[in-house]
Amino acid sequence: MNWLLVYLLQDASGGLGGLGMFLPLLLIIVVFYFFIIRPQQKREKKRKEMIAAVRKGDKVVTAGGIHGKVHQVEEGSTSVLLDVDGGMKLRVEKQSIASVKE
């Protein structure tokens, strides 16, 4: 029992003890979460909503830089049919759409 009392007294006199050692690490994790992880999650959520809202007639730009107008969107499908130039049609994945210009 004496060893427990000695341990507690030493810990109390040591200041923050083990918490002081982990405090900088916890601060770094909090900073990473609020400045890197959380904004990225918000951007990804907004992008998924944009892709889910693509409709026939929307003008889109793909990640590869192809500009086109959505000709056909099939429900449950992961791709869309784009009218690119004078009747030329391309089927692209919805995930490759970088932006929508209505």
Steps between C-alpha positions, in 0.01 A plus 500: 500500500792732569628464145163625366514807722859569393402462132205737532707760682774483237245530222332798666831681542600436139261752347301369207673163502404276208243746367770761442679258275195430284357854491703613193400184314133558582526861382653390169219248448235766570666746259521235227134413547367855479733631228551198274264209559171682567519740200589206272196308624278802430638536145449129431142513629424803280656325197291185555184712522596676175555170319174356632312807375625476137200510263440491128594831341768598754830618358789319664878489494672168567823451694673447164386844379224383264210744477160360416129507556330215684290309249387207712510407868386152595375450855715253691781528248846635577543661158344774289484557126650833391435681174842642429507650151248487218333176600815328625410319819726369775411287798692610809490402866317740729804507729706655219278811489700788642240779479144567389403821321124522473 
